[in-house]
């Protein structure tokens, strides 16, 4: 397809909707990231779980572990694969915890 024809076709399409759909799909994929959360304090165990929500500077996940507290410093490894070699860790801080109706905990993290 010649460049001029491609431009004419794109002009007839609502590219704003396409961008929004692509963004929604990308956001849904990001929501399903597996992360490892490792508290700085070695008295607490690391946790591997799936995210429920992601923003530019943080994420939210659900866990059965109740040892997280507001202000706790943690190391975060995104796209965690247990069999993977090395994982890049980011420093983060717990900004909110909440008890969920199913007995689990909801935890919000801000990436520093």
The first five atom37 places (N, CA, C, CB, O) and aatype in JSON, in Angstrom:
{
  "aatype": [20, 20, 20, 20, 20, 20, 20, 20, 20, 20, 20, 20, 20, 20, 20, 20, 20, 20, 20, 20, 20, 20, 20, 20, 20, 20, 20, 20, 20, 20, 20, 20, 20, 20, 20, 20, 20, 20, 20, 20, 20, 20, 20, 20, 20, 20, 20, 20, 20, 20, 20, 20, 20, 20, 20, 20, 20, 20, 20, 20, 20, 20, 20, 20, 20, 20, 20, 20, 20, 20, 20, 20, 20, 20, 20, 20, 20, 20, 20, 20, 20, 20, 20, 20, 20, 20, 20, 20, 20, 20, 20, 20, 20, 20, 20, 20, 20, 20, 20, 20, 20, 20, 20, 20, 20, 20, 20, 20, 20, 20, 20, 20],
  "atom_mask": [
    [1, 1, 1, 1, 1],
    [1, 1, 1, 1, 1],
    [1, 1, 1, 1, 1],
    [1, 1, 1, 1, 1],
    [1, 1, 1, 1, 1],
    [1, 1, 1, 1, 1],
    [1, 1, 1, 1, 1],
    [1, 1, 1, 1, 1],
    [1, 1, 1, 1, 1],
    [1, 1, 1, 1, 1],
    [1, 1, 1, 1, 1],
    [1, 1, 1, 1, 1],
    [1, 1, 1, 1, 1],
    [1, 1, 1, 1, 1],
    [1, 1, 1, 1, 1],
    [1, 1, 1, 1, 1],
    [1, 1, 1, 1, 1],
    [1, 1, 1, 1, 1],
    [1, 1, 1, 1, 1],
    [1, 1, 1, 1, 1],
    [1, 1, 1, 1, 1],
    [1, 1, 1, 1, 1],
    [1, 1, 1, 1, 1],
    [1, 1, 1, 1, 1],
    [1, 1, 1, 1, 1],
    [1, 1, 1, 1, 1],
    [1, 1, 1, 1, 1],
    [1, 1, 1, 1, 1],
    [1, 1, 1, 1, 1],
    [1, 1, 1, 1, 1],
    [1, 1, 1, 1, 1],
    [1, 1, 1, 1, 1],
    [1, 1, 1, 1, 1],
    [1, 1, 1, 1, 1],
    [1, 1, 1, 1, 1],
    [1, 1, 1, 1, 1],
    [1, 1, 1, 1, 1],
    [1, 1, 1, 1, 1],
    [1, 1, 1, 1, 1],
    [1, 1, 1, 1, 1],
    [1, 1, 1, 1, 1],
    [1, 1, 1, 1, 1],
    [1, 1, 1, 1, 1],
    [1, 1, 1, 1, 1],
    [1, 1, 1, 1, 1],
    [1, 1, 1, 1, 1],
    [1, 1, 1, 1, 1],
    [1, 1, 1, 1, 1],
    [1, 1, 1, 1, 1],
    [1, 1, 1, 1, 1],
    [1, 1, 1, 1, 1],
    [1, 1, 1, 1, 1],
    [1, 1, 1, 1, 1],
    [1, 1, 1, 1, 1],
    [1, 1, 1, 1, 1],
    [1, 1, 1, 1, 1],
    [1, 1, 1, 1, 1],
    [1, 1, 1, 1, 1],
    [1, 1, 1, 1, 1],
    [1, 1, 1, 1, 1],
    [1, 1, 1, 1, 1],
    [1, 1, 1, 1, 1],
    [1, 1, 1, 1, 1],
    [1, 1, 1, 1, 1],
    [1, 1, 1, 1, 1],
    [1, 1, 1, 1, 1],
    [1, 1, 1, 1, 1],
    [1, 1, 1, 1, 1],
    [1, 1, 1, 1, 1],
    [1, 1, 1, 1, 1],
    [1, 1, 1, 1, 1],
    [1, 1, 1, 1, 1],
    [1, 1, 1, 1, 1],
    [1, 1, 1, 1, 1],
    [1, 1, 1, 1, 1],
    [1, 1, 1, 1, 1],
    [1, 1, 1, 1, 1],
    [1, 1, 1, 1, 1],
    [1, 1, 1, 1, 1],
    [1, 1, 1, 1, 1],
    [1, 1, 1, 1, 1],
    [1, 1, 1, 1, 1],
    [1, 1, 1, 1, 1],
    [1, 1, 1, 1, 1],
    [1, 1, 1, 1, 1],
    [1, 1, 1, 1, 1],
    [1, 1, 1, 1, 1],
    [1, 1, 1, 1, 1],
    [1, 1, 1, 1, 1],
    [1, 1, 1, 1, 1],
    [1, 1, 1, 1, 1],
    [1, 1, 1, 1, 1],
    [1, 1, 1, 1, 1],
    [1, 1, 1, 1, 1],
    [1, 1, 1, 1, 1],
    [1, 1, 1, 1, 1],
    [1, 1, 1, 1, 1],
    [1, 1, 1, 1, 1],
    [1, 1, 1, 1, 1],
    [1, 1, 1, 1, 1],
    [1, 1, 1, 1, 1],
    [1, 1, 1, 1, 1],
    [1, 1, 1, 1, 1],
    [1, 1, 1, 1, 1],
    [1, 1, 1, 1, 1],
    [1, 1, 1, 1, 1],
    [1, 1, 1, 1, 1],
    [1, 1, 1, 1, 1],
    [1, 1, 1, 1, 1],
    [1, 1, 1, 1, 1],
    [1, 1, 1, 1, 1],
    [1, 1, 1, 1, 1]
  ],
  "atom_positions": [
    [[0.85, -1.17, 0.0], [0.0, 0.0, 0.0], [0.9, 1.23, 0.0], [-0.97, 0.0, 1.22], [1.84, 1.33, 0.78]],
    [[0.57, 2.16, -0.89], [1.36, 3.39, -0.97], [1.07, 4.28, 0.23], [1.08, 4.14, -2.28], [-0.01, 4.22, 0.81]],
    [[2.04, 5.09, 0.58], [1.94, 5.93, 1.77], [0.71, 6.84, 1.74], [3.2, 6.77, 1.91], [0.05, 7.0, 2.76]],
    [[0.4, 7.44, 0.61], [-0.75, 8.33, 0.48], [-2.07, 7.6, 0.73], [-0.76, 8.98, -0.89], [-2.97, 8.15, 1.36]],
    [[-2.18, 6.38, 0.23], [-3.41, 5.59, 0.43], [-3.56, 5.21, 1.9], [-3.39, 4.32, -0.46], [-4.66, 5.24, 2.44]],
    [[-2.47, 4.85, 2.54], [-2.53, 4.48, 3.94], [-2.98, 5.67, 4.78], [-1.16, 3.98, 4.43], [-3.77, 5.51, 5.71]],
    [[-2.49, 6.87, 4.45], [-2.88, 8.07, 5.18], [-4.37, 8.34, 4.99], [-2.05, 9.28, 4.73], [-5.05, 8.72, 5.95]],
    [[-4.88, 8.16, 3.78], [-6.3, 8.39, 3.52], [-7.17, 7.42, 4.3], [-6.6, 8.27, 2.02], [-8.23, 7.8, 4.81]],
    [[-6.75, 6.18, 4.4], [-7.51, 5.19, 5.16], [-7.51, 5.56, 6.64], [-6.92, 3.77, 4.96], [-8.56, 5.49, 7.29]],
    [[-6.36, 5.94, 7.17], [-6.28, 6.32, 8.57], [-7.12, 7.55, 8.88], [-4.84, 6.57, 8.96], [-7.67, 7.66, 9.98]],
    [[-7.23, 8.47, 7.92], [-8.05, 9.65, 8.15], [-9.51, 9.27, 8.34], [-7.91, 10.64, 7.01], [-10.23, 9.93, 9.1]],
    [[-9.96, 8.22, 7.65], [-11.34, 7.79, 7.75], [-11.64, 7.0, 9.01], [-11.7, 6.97, 6.56], [-12.8, 6.78, 9.34]],
    [[-10.62, 6.56, 9.71], [-10.81, 5.76, 10.92], [-10.74, 6.65, 12.16], [-9.75, 4.64, 11.0], [-10.11, 7.7, 12.14]],
    [[-11.37, 6.21, 13.2], [-11.3, 6.92, 14.46], [-10.11, 6.37, 15.23], [-12.63, 6.78, 15.28], [-10.24, 5.42, 16.0]],
    [[-8.94, 6.99, 15.01], [-7.71, 6.49, 15.63], [-7.7, 6.72, 17.13], [-6.5, 7.15, 15.0], [-6.96, 6.06, 17.85]],
    [[-8.51, 7.65, 17.62], [-8.6, 7.86, 19.07], [-9.13, 6.61, 19.75], [-9.5, 9.07, 19.4], [-8.61, 6.21, 20.79]],
    [[-10.15, 5.97, 19.16], [-10.7, 4.74, 19.73], [-9.7, 3.6, 19.67], [-11.97, 4.34, 19.0], [-9.62, 2.79, 20.59]],
    [[-8.94, 3.53, 18.58], [-7.93, 2.49, 18.46], [-6.89, 2.66, 19.55], [-7.27, 2.51, 17.05], [-6.51, 1.69, 20.21]],
    [[-6.43, 3.88, 19.75], [-5.43, 4.14, 20.79], [-5.98, 3.77, 22.16], [-5.0, 5.61, 20.77], [-5.27, 3.17, 22.97]],
    [[-7.22, 4.11, 22.42], [-7.83, 3.81, 23.71], [-7.93, 2.3, 23.9], [-9.22, 4.47, 23.83], [-7.66, 1.79, 24.98]],
    [[-8.33, 1.58, 22.85], [-8.45, 0.12, 22.94], [-7.08, -0.51, 23.18], [-9.09, -0.45, 21.67], [-6.95, -1.4, 24.01]],
    [[-6.06, -0.04, 22.45], [-4.71, -0.56, 22.64], [-4.24, -0.3, 24.06], [-3.74, 0.07, 21.64], [-3.63, -1.17, 24.69]],
    [[-4.53, 0.9, 24.58], [-4.12, 1.24, 25.94], [-4.83, 0.34, 26.95], [-4.44, 2.72, 26.25], [-4.22, -0.12, 27.92]],
    [[-6.13, 0.08, 26.74], [-6.87, -0.78, 27.66], [-6.32, -2.2, 27.64], [-8.35, -0.8, 27.3], [-6.19, -2.82, 28.69]],
    [[-6.0, -2.71, 26.47], [-5.44, -4.06, 26.36], [-4.09, -4.11, 27.06], [-5.3, -4.48, 24.88], [-3.81, -5.04, 27.82]],
    [[-3.24, -3.11, 26.81], [-1.93, -3.07, 27.45], [-2.08, -2.98, 28.97], [-1.09, -1.87, 26.93], [-1.33, -3.62, 29.7]],
    [[-3.04, -2.2, 29.43], [-3.27, -2.07, 30.87], [-3.71, -3.39, 31.47], [-4.31, -0.98, 31.15], [-3.27, -3.76, 32.56]],
    [[-4.58, -4.11, 30.78], [-5.05, -5.4, 31.28], [-3.91, -6.4, 31.36], [-6.17, -5.94, 30.4], [-3.84, -7.18, 32.3]],
    [[-3.03, -6.37, 30.39], [-1.88, -7.27, 30.4], [-0.98, -6.93, 31.59], [-1.09, -7.17, 29.08], [-0.51, -7.83, 32.28]],
    [[-0.75, -5.63, 31.82], [0.09, -5.22, 32.95], [-0.52, -5.65, 34.28], [0.29, -3.71, 32.94], [0.22, -5.94, 35.22]],
    [[-1.84, -5.68, 34.37], [-2.49, -6.05, 35.62], [-2.13, -7.46, 36.05], [-3.99, -5.92, 35.49], [-2.2, -7.79, 37.23]],
    [[-1.75, -8.28, 35.1], [-1.51, -9.68, 35.39], [-0.04, -10.0, 35.66], [-2.0, -10.52, 34.25], [0.36, -11.16, 35.57]],
    [[0.76, -9.0, 35.98], [2.17, -9.25, 36.25], [2.36, -10.06, 37.53], [2.92, -7.93, 36.35], [1.66, -9.86, 38.52]],
    [[3.3, -10.97, 37.47], [3.72, -11.69, 38.68], [4.87, -10.9, 39.28], [4.13, -13.19, 38.36], [5.83, -10.57, 38.58]],
    [[4.76, -10.61, 40.57], [5.8, -9.83, 41.25], [6.29, -10.58, 42.48], [5.27, -8.43, 41.64], [5.57, -11.39, 43.07]],
    [[7.53, -10.3, 42.85], [8.04, -10.78, 44.13], [8.25, -9.55, 45.0], [9.38, -11.61, 43.97], [8.92, -8.59, 44.61]],
    [[7.66, -9.58, 46.19], [7.8, -8.49, 47.15], [8.64, -9.04, 48.3], [6.39, -7.96, 47.65], [8.26, -10.01, 48.96]],
    [[9.8, -8.41, 48.53], [10.72, -8.88, 49.56], [10.96, -7.76, 50.57], [12.06, -9.34, 48.92], [11.63, -6.77, 50.26]],
    [[10.43, -7.91, 51.78], [10.66, -6.88, 52.81], [12.15, -6.71, 53.11], [9.91, -7.25, 54.09], [12.91, -7.68, 53.11]],
    [[12.56, -5.46, 53.38], [13.94, -5.2, 53.8], [14.26, -5.97, 55.08], [14.18, -3.69, 54.02], [15.35, -6.52, 55.24]],
    [[13.29, -6.01, 55.97], [13.46, -6.7, 57.25], [13.38, -8.2, 57.01], [12.38, -6.24, 58.3], [12.34, -8.72, 56.61]],
    [[14.48, -8.91, 57.24], [14.57, -10.34, 56.93], [13.73, -11.21, 57.87], [16.01, -10.78, 57.0], [13.63, -12.42, 57.66]],
    [[13.13, -10.62, 58.89], [12.22, -11.39, 59.74], [10.94, -11.76, 58.99], [11.87, -10.6, 61.03], [10.23, -12.68, 59.39]],
    [[10.65, -11.03, 57.91], [9.45, -11.27, 57.12], [9.81, -11.96, 55.82], [8.7, -9.95, 56.83], [10.82, -11.64, 55.2]],
    [[8.99, -12.92, 55.41], [9.27, -13.69, 54.2], [8.88, -12.92, 52.94], [8.53, -15.03, 54.24], [8.02, -12.03, 52.97]],
    [[9.52, -13.29, 51.84], [9.19, -12.73, 50.53], [7.86, -13.33, 50.07], [10.32, -13.01, 49.48], [7.44, -14.39, 50.55]],
    [[7.22, -12.65, 49.16], [5.9, -13.05, 48.67], [5.9, -12.97, 47.16], [4.77, -12.15, 49.28], [6.34, -11.96, 46.6]],
    [[5.42, -13.99, 46.48], [5.25, -13.97, 45.03], [3.76, -14.0, 44.76], [5.99, -15.19, 44.33], [3.05, -14.91, 45.19]],
    [[3.28, -12.99, 44.03], [1.84, -12.89, 43.79], [1.58, -12.14, 42.49], [1.13, -12.18, 44.98], [2.5, -11.62, 41.86]],
    [[0.31, -12.1, 42.09], [-0.1, -11.38, 40.89], [-0.67, -10.02, 41.26], [-1.13, -12.2, 40.08], [-1.35, -9.87, 42.27]],
    [[-0.36, -9.03, 40.43], [-0.89, -7.7, 40.67], [-2.36, -7.64, 40.29], [-0.09, -6.65, 39.89], [-2.82, -8.37, 39.41]],
    [[-3.1, -6.77, 40.96], [-4.5, -6.54, 40.63], [-4.68, -5.19, 39.96], [-5.37, -6.63, 41.88], [-5.68, -4.96, 39.28]],
    [[-3.71, -4.29, 40.14], [-3.76, -2.96, 39.54], [-2.35, -2.39, 39.48], [-4.71, -2.01, 40.35], [-1.53, -2.64, 40.37]],
    [[-2.08, -1.63, 38.43], [-0.76, -1.02, 38.25], [-0.94, 0.42, 37.8], [0.1, -1.82, 37.24], [-1.79, 0.71, 36.95]],
    [[-0.14, 1.32, 38.36], [-0.1, 2.7, 37.89], [1.35, 3.03, 37.53], [-0.65, 3.7, 38.98], [2.22, 2.17, 37.61]],
    [[1.59, 4.27, 37.14], [2.95, 4.65, 36.76], [3.94, 4.54, 37.91], [2.95, 6.07, 36.23], [5.11, 4.23, 37.69]],
    [[3.47, 4.77, 39.13], [4.41, 4.79, 40.25], [4.06, 3.82, 41.38], [4.49, 6.17, 40.8], [4.53, 3.97, 42.5]],
    [[3.23, 2.82, 41.07], [2.9, 1.86, 42.11], [2.09, 0.7, 41.6], [2.16, 2.54, 43.2], [1.83, 0.56, 40.4]],
    [[1.68, -0.15, 42.54], [0.86, -1.3, 42.19], [0.07, -1.76, 43.41], [1.72, -2.45, 41.64], [0.33, -1.34, 44.54]],
    [[-0.89, -2.62, 43.15], [-1.75, -3.17, 44.2], [-1.82, -4.67, 43.98], [-3.18, -2.53, 44.18], [-1.98, -5.13, 42.86]],
    [[-1.69, -5.43, 45.08], [-1.8, -6.88, 44.97], [-2.54, -7.42, 46.18], [-0.4, -7.53, 44.85], [-2.69, -6.75, 47.2]],
    [[-3.0, -8.66, 46.03], [-3.67, -9.35, 47.13], [-2.77, -10.49, 47.58], [-5.07, -9.88, 46.7], [-2.11, -11.14, 46.78]],
    [[-2.77, -10.73, 48.9], [-1.9, -11.76, 49.46], [-2.56, -12.38, 50.69], [-0.53, -11.16, 49.83], [-3.42, -11.78, 51.33]],
    [[-2.14, -13.58, 50.99], [-2.61, -14.22, 52.22], [-1.7, -13.88, 53.4], [-2.68, -15.75, 52.03], [-2.05, -14.14, 54.55]],
    [[-0.53, -13.29, 53.12], [0.41, -12.9, 54.17], [-0.05, -11.59, 54.81], [1.85, -12.77, 53.61], [-0.35, -10.63, 54.11]],
    [[-0.1, -11.57, 56.13], [-0.58, -10.38, 56.83], [0.52, -9.57, 57.49], [-1.57, -10.77, 57.85], [0.25, -8.79, 58.4]],
    [[1.77, -9.74, 57.05], [2.86, -9.05, 57.73], [3.21, -7.69, 57.15], [4.08, -9.91, 57.71], [4.12, -7.03, 57.65]],
    [[2.5, -7.25, 56.12], [2.79, -5.94, 55.54], [2.17, -4.84, 56.37], [2.28, -5.87, 54.09], [1.09, -5.02, 56.94]],
    [[2.83, -3.69, 56.46], [2.29, -2.55, 57.19], [2.67, -1.26, 56.46], [2.8, -2.53, 58.66], [3.66, -1.21, 55.74]],
    [[1.87, -0.23, 56.67], [2.11, 1.07, 56.05], [3.48, 1.59, 56.48], [0.99, 2.08, 56.44], [3.81, 1.61, 57.67]],
    [[4.28, 2.01, 55.5], [5.62, 2.52, 55.76], [6.72, 1.47, 55.61], [5.68, 3.08, 57.13], [7.9, 1.81, 55.62]],
    [[6.34, 0.19, 55.46], [7.33, -0.88, 55.31], [8.08, -0.72, 54.0], [6.64, -2.27, 55.38], [7.46, -0.52, 52.95]],
    [[9.41, -0.8, 54.05], [10.24, -0.76, 52.85], [10.4, -2.17, 52.3], [11.62, -0.12, 53.15], [10.64, -3.12, 53.04]],
    [[10.26, -2.27, 50.97], [10.36, -3.58, 50.31], [11.16, -3.45, 49.03], [8.96, -4.15, 50.02], [11.33, -2.36, 48.48]],
    [[11.65, -4.58, 48.56], [12.25, -4.68, 47.22], [11.21, -5.35, 46.34], [13.61, -5.5, 47.24], [10.57, -6.32, 46.74]],
    [[11.05, -4.83, 45.15], [10.02, -5.32, 44.23], [10.68, -5.81, 42.94], [8.98, -4.21, 43.92], [11.44, -5.08, 42.31]],
    [[10.38, -7.04, 42.56], [10.85, -7.59, 41.28], [9.62, -7.82, 40.41], [11.67, -8.93, 41.49], [8.77, -8.66, 40.74]],
    [[9.52, -7.09, 39.31], [8.37, -7.24, 38.41], [8.63, -8.35, 37.4], [8.08, -5.91, 37.67], [9.77, -8.74, 37.17]],
    [[7.54, -8.85, 36.82], [7.61, -9.95, 35.83], [8.47, -11.09, 36.38], [8.19, -9.44, 34.48], [9.33, -11.63, 35.68]],
    [[8.23, -11.43, 37.61], [9.03, -12.44, 38.31], [8.74, -13.83, 37.78], [8.75, -12.38, 39.81], [7.59, -14.23, 37.61]],
    [[9.81, -14.56, 37.52], [9.72, -15.96, 37.12], [10.65, -16.73, 38.05], [10.1, -16.17, 35.6], [11.86, -16.5, 38.03]],
    [[10.11, -17.64, 38.85], [10.94, -18.35, 39.83], [12.17, -19.02, 39.23], [10.11, -19.38, 40.52], [13.22, -19.08, 39.88]],
    [[12.05, -19.51, 38.02], [13.19, -20.2, 37.41], [14.13, -19.23, 36.7], [12.7, -21.25, 36.42], [15.17, -19.64, 36.17]],
    [[13.78, -17.95, 36.69], [14.61, -16.95, 36.01], [15.94, -16.77, 36.71], [13.87, -15.62, 35.94], [16.09, -17.06, 37.9]],
    [[16.9, -16.3, 35.96], [18.25, -16.12, 36.5], [18.28, -14.96, 37.5], [19.26, -15.86, 35.36], [18.15, -15.18, 38.71]],
    [[18.45, -13.76, 37.03], [18.55, -12.59, 37.89], [17.34, -11.71, 37.67], [19.86, -11.81, 37.62], [16.85, -11.56, 36.55]],
    [[16.85, -11.12, 38.75], [15.7, -10.23, 38.67], [16.09, -8.84, 39.1], [14.53, -10.74, 39.52], [16.74, -8.66, 40.14]],
    [[15.7, -7.86, 38.31], [15.95, -6.46, 38.67], [14.98, -6.08, 39.78], [15.79, -5.51, 37.43], [13.77, -6.27, 39.64]],
    [[15.5, -5.56, 40.87], [14.65, -5.16, 41.99], [14.6, -3.65, 42.09], [15.15, -5.77, 43.31], [15.59, -2.95, 41.87]],
    [[13.41, -3.16, 42.44], [13.2, -1.74, 42.67], [12.86, -1.54, 44.14], [12.06, -1.17, 41.75], [12.28, -2.42, 44.78]],
    [[13.23, -0.4, 44.68], [12.88, -0.07, 46.05], [11.47, 0.5, 46.06], [13.9, 0.93, 46.67], [11.11, 1.32, 45.22]],
    [[10.68, 0.06, 47.03], [9.3, 0.51, 47.13], [8.89, 0.6, 48.59], [8.35, -0.45, 46.36], [9.61, 0.13, 49.48]],
    [[7.74, 1.21, 48.82], [7.23, 1.38, 50.18], [5.75, 1.03, 50.2], [7.46, 2.83, 50.7], [5.01, 1.39, 49.29]],
    [[5.32, 0.31, 51.24], [3.91, -0.01, 51.41], [3.19, 1.27, 51.84], [3.7, -1.17, 52.47], [3.57, 1.91, 52.81]],
    [[2.15, 1.64, 51.11], [1.41, 2.87, 51.43], [0.01, 2.59, 51.97], [1.31, 3.74, 50.2], [-0.62, 3.48, 52.54]],
    [[-0.48, 1.36, 51.8], [-1.81, 1.03, 52.33], [-1.98, -0.48, 52.4], [-2.93, 1.65, 51.44], [-1.53, -1.21, 51.52]],
    [[-2.63, -0.93, 53.46], [-3.05, -2.33, 53.55], [-4.51, -2.35, 53.95], [-2.16, -3.13, 54.57], [-4.98, -1.46, 54.66]],
    [[-5.22, -3.36, 53.5], [-6.63, -3.49, 53.87], [-6.99, -4.96, 53.93], [-7.54, -2.75, 52.86], [-6.54, -5.77, 53.12]],
    [[-7.82, -5.28, 54.9], [-8.32, -6.65, 55.04], [-9.46, -6.83, 54.05], [-8.79, -6.96, 56.52], [-10.38, -6.02, 54.02]],
    [[-9.41, -7.87, 53.25], [-10.43, -8.14, 52.24], [-11.47, -9.12, 52.77], [-9.79, -8.68, 50.95], [-11.21, -9.83, 53.75]],
    [[-12.62, -9.16, 52.14], [-13.73, -10.0, 52.62], [-13.4, -11.49, 52.57], [-14.97, -9.73, 51.79], [-13.98, -12.27, 53.33]],
    [[-12.49, -11.9, 51.69], [-12.15, -13.32, 51.59], [-11.04, -13.73, 52.55], [-11.72, -13.64, 50.16], [-10.54, -14.86, 52.49]],
    [[-10.65, -12.82, 53.46], [-9.62, -13.12, 54.43], [-8.22, -12.76, 53.99], [-9.66, -14.56, 54.76], [-7.29, -12.79, 54.79]],
    [[-8.05, -12.41, 52.72], [-6.74, -11.99, 52.23], [-6.5, -10.52, 52.58], [-6.63, -12.21, 50.69], [-7.36, -9.86, 53.16]],
    [[-5.31, -10.05, 52.23], [-4.94, -8.66, 52.43], [-4.74, -8.0, 51.07], [-3.66, -8.54, 53.3], [-4.17, -8.6, 50.16]],
    [[-5.19, -6.77, 50.94], [-4.9, -5.94, 49.78], [-3.77, -5.01, 50.17], [-6.16, -5.15, 49.3], [-3.81, -4.38, 51.23]],
    [[-2.75, -4.91, 49.32], [-1.56, -4.13, 49.64], [-1.24, -3.19, 48.48], [-0.35, -5.05, 49.95], [-1.13, -3.62, 47.33]],
    [[-1.1, -1.9, 48.79], [-0.71, -0.9, 47.79], [0.75, -0.52, 48.03], [-1.64, 0.37, 47.86], [1.17, -0.29, 49.17]],
    [[1.51, -0.45, 46.94], [2.94, -0.16, 47.0], [3.23, 1.07, 46.13], [3.79, -1.38, 46.53], [2.7, 1.19, 45.03]],
    [[4.08, 1.96, 46.64], [4.58, 3.08, 45.85], [6.04, 2.8, 45.53], [4.41, 4.45, 46.6], [6.83, 2.53, 46.43]],
    [[6.38, 2.86, 44.25], [7.75, 2.62, 43.82], [8.54, 3.92, 44.02], [7.8, 2.14, 42.32], [8.13, 4.99, 43.57]],
    [[9.67, 3.81, 44.69], [10.47, 4.99, 45.03], [11.5, 5.3, 43.96], [11.16, 4.78, 46.37], [12.26, 6.26, 44.09]]
  ]
}
